[in-house]
Amino acid sequence: MGGATHAKRIATTAAVALLATACGGGGGGGGSNSGSDTVLSASWGDPANPLEPANTNEVQGGKVLDMIFRGLKRYDPDTGEAKNMLAQSIETSDSQNFTITVKDGWTFSNGQPVTATSFVDAWNYGASLKNNQRNAYFFGYIEGYDKVHPENGGSQSADTLSGLKVTGDRTFTVKLGQKFSTFPDTLGYAAYAPLPQSFFDDHAGWLDKPVGNGPYAVDSYTKGSQMSLRTWDAYPGDDKARNGGVDLKVYTDNNTAYTDLMAGNLDLVDDVPAAQLKNVKSDLGDRYLNTPAGIIQTLAFPYYDSAWNKPNSDKVRKGLSRAIDRDQITKTIFQQTRTPATDWTSPVLGADGGYRAGLCGEWCQYDAAAAKKLIDEGGGLPGGQVTLTYNADTGSHKQWVDAVCNSINNALGNDRACVANPVGTFADFRNQIAGRKMSGPFRAGWQMDYPLIQNFLQPLYYTNASSNDGKWSNQQFDKLVDQANAETDAPKAIGLFQQAEGVVRDNMAAIPLWYQNGSAGYSDRLSDVKLNPFSVPVYDEIKVS
């Protein structure tokens, strides 16, 4: 995630997927479609929102969506490349009008067919203001979005997007409000998943037990305890599950999950706690994974609070950034499973994909004297102190947040310049952010939704974007993003996105901290365990002995 978010907030959500055939779902598994009928257990956290694809923008919910859905595209679990999944073809001659043909023979796990209407109805539902979906913004590219999801308190004047039209049982057209050359590559994201008719006929029932078209089906879910997924034997995709299912067990402390793994009570942990990183290699040997992922940890700011939106407040933010000793924190706390960030994207994009090593320059380099000078020039810390808010239940956040505050306090020579403010659960943390209740910087990790530089910038910093939690707004940034999206030449588009990222840097819209590797540890019952570029386990490939 995410953290994405992720998904993807870990911000945001991971990539989603979709597929199916014939009736199924529920108990058991195995049979001809799986290498084993044995179920594995894995650590998890309760999703912040119901598991509607267009309403899930964080990692824990994204994990489930990635198991129970397959979409038009799927991100390759090795490379992250967007490959056709349910899309037989996506055709365009102008990067604005697209004709999409859905593969034949797919159903949801309840037997209902996957058709063009399954996508169009789902996207209209996700975009509609009255449905209050957190990922509605992803449909903002489609013509008519302003009518179904007006901004600034306007009244909704349409229920469906004028840019979507079903033209056949398996064909539909999409007209965008402007050219967007990489639009097809975004369609592996969870929000674009198809939905069965049962979602609309019995919405409450669907929310209790979501039905998708992926290799797994939801068997049961007890909030705060466990979600059980079982292999759907009739799943026709090439990525059939090689196990009988997955029991996702809820943990509010990843140290407890790690202890259970070591005690033989859990098969898979995909968030190795910082406190265990010194021991994990000797504990697990080659059953410990540490692989690069499209994840960045940042500190966001509440720009709706006037104290953080003054003419010179960018100097305060730059000063705080210079007061953080990233090298020391990533070495001592994270045992180099994090890399100090020097831009606002991720090295997994590569230079050709827009990653710019060193873009942050001096603003991301520790210098206590420069930090004090910048903060003084910016008018000092608002109220004389910054409160750094984070969720305490996952991700070893307490250790690094305390370390960041200590670094700031040492640099400024004031042991109360920065204080940590833990929030008990991720769900409560996200609710406070959504309610604009932050009074100072807050944790804002981001796990890419899809491997494009656009995804590291637009959802987070574009005016009123879906994951722009601090409500930062800059007309120059927005204009460059619009130009980049309209550019059909990929290198030129990336160059424009890099210019937009320069605006983020110049304003220090958020403080980049470090790039994050995905980490996991697993029991000797498992084999073929790997993490995809989103740091999420590829559950369907895991074998259980």
ZIGI-V324345 format. One record per residue. N is the residue number from 0. PHI is phi in whole degrees, 0 to 359 (NA if undefined). OMEGA is omega in radians with two decimals (* if undefined). Layout:
n: <N/N>
phi: <PHI/PHI>
omega: <OMEGA/OMEGA>
This chain:
n: <0/1/2/3/4/5/6/7/8/9/10/11/12/13/14/15/16/17/18/19/20/21/22/23/24/25/26/27/28/29/30/31/32/33/34/35/36/37/38/39/40/41/42/43/44/45/46/47/48/49/50/51/52/53/54/55/56/57/58/59/60/61/62/63/64/65/66/67/68/69/70/71/72/73/74/75/76/77/78/79/80/81/82/83/84/85/86/87/88/89/90/91/92/93/94/95/96/97/98/99/100/101/102/103/104/105/106/107/108/109/110/111/112/113/114/115/116/117/118/119/120/121/122/123/124/125/126/127/128/129/130/131/132/133/134/135/136/137/138/139/140/141/142/143/144/145/146/147/148/149/150/151/152/153/154/155/156/157/158/159/160/161/162/163/164/165/166/167/168/169/170/171/172/173/174/175/176/177/178/179/180/181/182/183/184/185/186/187/188/189/190/191/192/193/194/195/196/197/198/199/200/201/202/203/204/205/206/207/208/209/210/211/212/213/214/215/216/217/218/219/220/221/222/223/224/225/226/227/228/229/230/231/232/233/234/235/236/237/238/239/240/241/242/243/244/245/246/247/248/249/250/251/252/253/254/255/256/257/258/259/260/261/262/263/264/265/266/267/268/269/270/271/272/273/274/275/276/277/278/279/280/281/282/283/284/285/286/287/288/289/290/291/292/293/294/295/296/297/298/299/300/301/302/303/304/305/306/307/308/309/310/311/312/313/314/315/316/317/318/319/320/321/322/323/324/325/326/327/328/329/330/331/332/333/334/335/336/337/338/339/340/341/342/343/344/345/346/347/348/349/350/351/352/353/354/355/356/357/358/359/360/361/362/363/364/365/366/367/368/369/370/371/372/373/374/375/376/377/378/379/380/381/382/383/384/385/386/387/388/389/390/391/392/393/394/395/396/397/398/399/400/401/402/403/404/405/406/407/408/409/410/411/412/413/414/415/416/417/418/419/420/421/422/423/424/425/426/427/428/429/430/431/432/433/434/435/436/437/438/439/440/441/442/443/444/445/446/447/448/449/450/451/452/453/454/455/456/457/458/459/460/461/462/463/464/465/466/467/468/469/470/471/472/473/474/475/476/477/478/479/480/481/482/483/484/485/486/487/488/489/490/491/492/493/494/495/496/497/498/499/500/501/502/503/504/505/506/507/508/509/510/511/512/513/514/515/516/517/518/519/520/521/522/523/524/525/526/527/528/529/530/531/532/533/534/535/536/537/538/539/540/541/542/543/544>
phi: <NA/91/NA/355/331/128/31/289/281/255/207/274/223/269/291/250/207/200/178/169/185/58/286/170/90/84/320/42/148/73/63/287/267/226/290/205/262/275/266/254/248/218/288/199/227/303/297/287/226/304/278/290/305/277/243/247/228/220/292/296/294/298/302/291/300/292/268/256/231/227/248/297/238/225/277/306/293/262/253/82/298/281/242/301/242/276/280/285/200/228/243/206/246/223/62/230/247/237/247/245/247/269/300/277/92/267/227/278/291/266/92/290/288/264/234/301/296/300/280/297/297/295/291/297/297/296/280/293/302/293/269/53/272/293/261/307/302/295/268/295/287/277/303/96/300/296/274/270/217/294/266/58/79/293/270/290/246/210/263/229/284/295/276/249/217/280/246/184/304/237/231/210/246/232/248/269/287/206/294/212/296/260/308/302/288/276/280/270/287/306/300/267/295/280/233/285/300/297/299/271/287/220/298/299/295/295/296/293/213/303/242/233/222/261/290/238/235/288/265/197/212/242/303/84/232/196/244/255/244/234/301/267/296/272/298/264/288/286/259/298/292/260/220/275/153/224/262/273/259/282/233/262/218/289/293/295/299/296/299/295/299/293/273/83/260/208/268/214/239/249/209/292/294/303/295/258/295/289/255/297/292/286/290/243/60/279/267/245/251/218/231/302/218/277/227/228/257/225/249/261/231/274/288/284/264/302/297/256/231/273/306/253/292/297/292/296/294/294/295/298/298/287/273/258/273/298/301/295/294/291/282/277/269/257/49/63/272/233/236/309/282/237/206/248/243/204/298/295/291/75/298/292/269/117/295/235/301/85/303/292/60/296/293/252/256/292/202/299/295/296/298/298/297/297/295/296/296/273/98/85/293/304/72/83/200/250/251/258/263/207/270/264/271/220/81/54/291/304/299/283/295/300/293/297/297/299/297/297/297/295/296/268/65/215/284/238/294/230/233/274/231/284/248/302/230/299/300/294/302/295/296/294/295/298/275/55/256/283/247/204/299/214/299/215/296/223/252/301/277/206/281/230/302/307/286/276/245/297/297/262/233/290/305/63/291/300/244/278/293/272/63/292/213/211/295/295/299/302/295/294/296/299/294/295/296/276/279/275/273/302/300/294/298/297/300/291/297/293/297/297/295/298/293/301/297/298/262/45/302/214/267/284/254/201/274/245/278/280/228/203/225/215/280/284/283/256/216/57/269/209/252/280/296/265/75/263/302/273/303/292/268/286/254/241/255>
omega: <1.70/*/-1.32/1.82/2.43/-2.14/-1.59/2.86/2.76/2.74/-1.80/-2.64/3.03/3.13/3.12/3.10/-3.10/3.03/3.09/3.05/3.07/-3.12/3.13/-3.12/3.12/-2.88/2.98/-3.08/3.12/-3.10/-3.02/-3.05/-3.09/-3.13/-3.09/3.06/-3.13/-3.09/3.05/3.11/-3.07/3.11/-3.04/3.00/3.12/3.07/3.14/-3.05/3.02/-2.99/2.96/-3.09/-3.12/-3.10/-3.09/-3.14/3.07/-2.88/-3.02/3.05/-3.14/3.10/-3.10/-3.14/3.13/3.14/-3.01/3.13/2.88/-3.06/-3.13/3.08/2.97/-3.14/-3.08/-3.06/3.08/-3.00/-3.05/-3.13/3.10/-3.13/3.12/3.05/3.05/3.11/2.97/3.08/3.00/-2.99/3.04/3.05/-3.04/-3.13/3.09/3.10/-3.06/3.02/-3.04/3.06/-3.12/3.11/-3.12/2.95/-3.11/3.01/2.95/-3.06/3.04/3.09/3.13/-3.05/2.98/-3.08/3.04/3.14/3.12/3.11/-3.06/3.11/-3.14/-3.12/3.08/3.11/-3.11/-3.09/-2.97/-3.13/-3.05/3.14/2.96/-3.13/-3.05/3.13/-3.12/-3.08/-3.12/3.09/-3.09/3.10/-2.99/-3.12/3.12/-3.12/-3.12/3.13/-3.12/-3.13/-3.12/3.13/3.01/3.01/3.10/-3.12/-3.13/-3.07/3.09/3.12/-3.09/-3.14/-3.12/-3.12/3.10/3.11/3.03/-3.08/3.12/-3.11/-3.09/-3.13/3.01/-3.14/3.11/3.04/3.14/3.12/3.07/3.09/3.11/-2.94/-3.11/3.13/-3.14/-3.10/3.11/-2.92/2.95/-3.12/-3.01/-3.06/-3.08/3.13/3.03/3.12/3.11/3.11/-3.13/3.09/-3.10/-3.10/-3.13/-3.02/-3.13/3.12/3.12/-3.14/3.10/-3.11/-3.06/3.13/3.12/-3.09/-3.13/-3.06/3.10/3.03/3.11/3.11/3.12/3.11/3.02/-3.08/-3.13/-3.08/-3.00/2.89/3.11/3.06/3.14/3.14/3.08/-3.00/-3.08/-3.14/-3.02/-3.07/3.10/-3.09/3.11/3.12/-3.14/3.10/-3.09/-3.14/-3.11/2.97/3.10/-3.05/-3.07/3.04/3.06/3.12/-3.08/3.03/3.09/3.11/-3.14/3.09/3.11/3.07/-3.11/-3.13/3.14/-3.13/-3.10/-3.08/-2.96/3.02/-3.13/3.07/-3.11/-3.07/-3.10/-3.10/-3.10/-3.04/3.11/-3.03/-2.88/-3.13/3.10/3.11/-2.93/-3.12/-3.10/3.02/3.02/3.13/3.08/-2.98/-3.14/-3.12/3.14/-3.06/3.03/3.07/-3.13/2.93/3.11/-3.10/3.13/-3.09/3.03/3.06/-3.03/-3.14/-3.13/-3.05/3.10/-3.07/-3.08/-3.07/3.06/3.10/3.08/-3.13/3.10/3.10/3.09/3.12/-3.13/3.13/-3.09/-3.14/-3.07/-3.11/-3.10/-3.08/-3.11/3.12/-2.99/-3.10/-3.01/3.07/3.09/2.94/2.99/3.10/3.14/-3.10/3.05/2.98/-3.04/3.14/3.14/3.09/-3.13/3.08/-3.05/-3.12/-3.14/-3.13/3.03/3.12/-3.12/3.11/3.08/-3.11/-3.09/3.08/-3.06/-3.07/3.10/3.13/-3.08/3.08/-3.04/-3.10/3.13/3.13/-3.13/-3.11/-3.14/-3.11/3.09/3.14/-3.13/3.11/3.11/3.11/3.11/-3.12/3.11/-3.06/3.02/3.08/-3.08/-3.03/-3.14/3.02/-2.98/-2.96/-3.11/2.91/-3.14/-3.03/-3.10/-3.08/-3.07/3.09/3.08/-3.14/3.10/3.12/3.11/3.13/3.12/-3.12/3.12/-3.12/-3.07/-3.14/-3.10/-3.03/3.06/3.13/3.14/3.05/-3.14/-3.14/-3.11/3.00/-2.93/-3.06/3.10/-3.13/3.13/3.10/3.13/3.12/3.11/3.10/3.14/3.13/3.12/-3.10/3.12/3.12/3.13/-3.12/-3.13/-3.13/-3.09/3.10/-3.12/3.02/-3.02/3.03/3.08/-2.98/3.07/3.10/3.10/-3.06/3.08/-3.04/-3.00/-3.11/-3.02/-2.97/3.11/-3.10/3.11/3.12/-2.95/-3.11/3.05/-2.98/-3.13/3.13/3.01/-3.13/-3.13/-3.05/-3.14/3.09/-3.12/-3.10/3.14/3.10/3.12/3.14/-3.14/3.14/-3.10/-3.07/-3.12/3.08/-2.99/3.13/3.11/3.12/3.14/3.10/3.11/3.06/3.11/3.03/3.11/3.11/3.05/3.08/3.07/3.13/-3.05/3.14/-3.02/-3.11/3.00/3.13/3.07/-3.11/-3.12/3.00/-3.01/2.96/2.94/3.11/3.12/3.00/-3.07/-3.07/-3.14/3.03/-2.99/2.98/-3.10/3.10/3.05/3.07/3.07/-3.10/3.09/-3.13/-3.14/3.09/3.05/-2.98/-3.02/-3.13/-3.07/3.06/-3.13/3.12/*>
